[in-house]
Amino acid sequence: MNSTRTLADRFRTQRTDRIRVDGIEVVSMTEIVLAKDSVLEVLVEDSRPDIEQSLRVRSRSGTIEVVGTDFDPSESILVLAETYPAFEIGFSSLDDDTGVLQLWNSWILGDGEHAWVGNSGIVVEQLPVPEGASDRMRLWCSDGLGDPDFDDLVLLLTVGPRASS
C-alpha cells in the first residue's frame, strides 16, 4: 500500500465505502439488518489502551436503544468501549418488520471525537452463527492514527432474539 495515501484518502478518491488493502476488504462503515424482535449483542474483545475507542451507531429506519442504558436515541449513539465493554442494541420503535443499523468506529482525542479520517477503517470477519442467532461477525477497527492497525478496536457482534421481558 502506498503509505502516503491514507485509507480516508482512498475512500474519498475512489468514491466508495469499500476498498482493498493488501487483498483484504476494508469498509468505512458497516450495516446490519435487525428484525423488530432481535437485538445486536456487542462485546468489546480488545481496545487500544492509550486512545479511547468507540462505536457509533445510527438507525436508517427506526428509533434505537442501547438496552439497559438511558442513551438518548438521537441521530447517532456513541458507545465508549472502555465504559461499556458489553451491551445490546435494539429498536424501541420500528415501522416495518426490520430496520438497518449503521456502525462505524470513532475515537476520542483531545477534546473531540474523530471518525472517517486518516487510516480509519473496518475489516468485517463473518463468523459461524451460534444456535439461536441469525448472524455473527467480528469487526476489526483501525482508528485514523498512524499506519492502519485493525487491532485498535475489536468487537464481536451477534444478532439474536430479544430476551422476553
N, C-alpha and C positions, 0 to 999 in steps of 0.2 A: 504494500500500500504506500502511496506517496505520502510521506509523513508531513508534508507542508499543507496538505488539504485535510481539514477536519471532517468528521462524519457529517456535521451540520452543513458544511460547505457542499459536500457531495449530495445530501438530501435536497438541498436548495437548487443546485445547478442541474441536477438530473430531474428535478420537479417530480419527486416521488417520495413515498414514505417507506420504501424498501430499497436497500442496496445490498451488494455482496462485498464482504470483506474477507479476504483470504479464503474464498469459497463458501463462506457461511452467510446466510441471510440475516441482515440487521434491519430492524424496523425502528421508526421514531416513536410509534405508539402501537398498541395492540387493542383489538376489540374482542369482546366476549359477549355472546348471546346468552341471556339469562332468562329462564322462564319465571313467571309470576310466583310460582310456588318453590323456587330454588334460591339458594344463596351461593355466593362465591366466598369460599374459605381461603384466607390468605395467611400464610405462615412465613415470617421472615427467617430464612435459613442462615443468612450471613449479611453483614453490613460493614462497610468501611468504617473503622473506628474514629478516624480523625475529622471526618466531614459528615454532618448529619444528613442522612439519605432519607428519601420519602417517596411515596407513591401518590400520584394524582389520579383521581377517579372522576369521570364525568358521564352523565347519562345522556344518551341521544333520544331517549323515548320514555321517560318517566321520572318520578322522584325517587332518589336513592336514599338509603340509610346505612350507616355503619352500625350493625346490630349490637345493642348493648352499650351504645355511647349516645351522647347528645349532640353529635355533629350536626350543623346546620346544612340541610341539603341544598346549598346554593349551587351556582353554576358548576363548580367542581369541588371536590373534597380533597384536602391534603392530609395524608396519614403518615406521621413520622415513624420510621422504622424502629427507632430506639424506644419510643413511648408506647407503641402498640405492636409488639412482636407477633401477635396472632389476633385476627379479627375476622368478622364476616360482613359481607356487603350484600344487601338485598334491595328490592324495590318496596317502598312504602306505598306507592301508588303507581299504577300502570294501566293504560287504556286497553292494550292488547294482551295477548297471552304471553308474549316475550318482549324483552327490551334489550338494548345494546349498551354495554358499558365500554367506555374508552379508558385505557390505562396507559400512563407514561411515568417515567421516573423523573424525579427532580431532586435538588439538594439545596441545603441552606448554607450560605457562605456569607460571612459578614452579617449585614442586617437584611439580607434579601434572599428570596427563593429564585433558583435558576433552573431552566429546563430548555431542551432543544438547542443548546449552544455547544460549541467546542466539539468534543468527542462523545457526546451523549447518544446513546442508542441502546437497543434491547435485542437480545437473542432469545427467541421463543423455542423452548425444547418441549415437544409433545411427549407425554409420559403414558405408561399403561394406566388405564382407568380402573380404580378400585371398585369393588362391588358396591352398588347403591349410588354411585356417582355417574355423571354424564360426561365429564371432561376433566383432564388433569394436565397441567403444564408447569414448567419451571421458567421463570423469567430471569435471565442473566443481564443485569443492567450496568452500563458504563455511564458514570457521570461525565460531565464535559471537561473535566480537569485532566491535563496531561494527555498521555497516549491512551487509546482505548483500552479499558480494563473492565471486562464484563463480570468481574467479581466484586464491584463496588456495592451492589445490592443484589442479593439472590433471594427470590420469592418463590414459594411453592403455592400454586393456585389449584383449588379443587372446586368444581361445580357440583353441588349436591342438593338434596331436598332440604327445604326449610324445616327446622325442628317444629314439632307441634307445640302450640302454646297452651 
